[in-house]
Amino acid sequence: MTTQTQAFALLPGDEFVELYKVLKVQGLVNGGGDAKHVITEGQVTVNGEIDTRKRKKCVVGDIISFNGANIEIVAAQ
């Protein structure tokens, strides 16, 4: 079974997005509070490594993994 990677496009002019916002906007959690909880519990990886910083600045090329989903940060179109 292969895991499909979804794209998360930064907004024009943005250089990063905070980790908890990626989970929230992609609908992987019910809200920001849930996102922060799963991050601090060590359930989220960034580029293959567990990261417990809720406000970690994710930049183009970063791959966030949570609960079987992979999200790649891409540049604004």
N, C-alpha and C positions, 0 to 999 in steps of 0.2 A: 504494500500500500504506500503510495507516495502522497506527501503532503503538499497541497497547493499553496503557493505564496500569493498573498494579496498585496496590492500596492496602496500605500498611504502617501498622497501627494501633499507636499508642503504648500501653504498658501503663498501667492506671489509676494516676494519681499522677505519671507521668513527664512531663517537659516537653520532653525531647529524646531522641534515640537517636544513637549514634555512627555515622558513615558506614560504616565497615567492617562493622558489625553488620547493617546493612540488606542489604548484598550477601550476607552469609553466611546470614542467616535466610531470605531470599527464595530461596536455592538457586541464585544466579547464579554462585557460585564454589564450589570444593570445601571451603573452610574459611577461617578468619580470616587465615591467612598469605597465601593466594592473594588475598583481598580487599585486604589491605594492599599487596600487590605491584602489583595493577592500578591502585590509587588513586595510589600514588607514581609510576607510569609515565605518569600523565596520561590514563588511559583512562576516567575517570568524570567526569561533569558533575553539578553541583548548580545547579538553576535556569538551565541553559543555559551555565554557565561551568565550565571545568575546575577541579577542586579537588583538590589533592594532600595535603590534611590527613586522615590516616586517622581521627583521632578528632574530626573536625568534628562539631559538635552540630547535627543535623538536627531541625528543628522542624515543627509542623503547617503544611502548605502547601508545603513544599519538595518539589521534584521531582528525583529522582535518575535519571540515565540511564547505562546501561552495556550494551554489546553488543546494542543494539536493543531493550532493555527499559526501560520507564519506571516508576518507583515513586513514588507520592505519599504523603507522610507525612500521616496523618489522626489525629484525636483518638481517644482510647480510647472504646469504646462502653459 
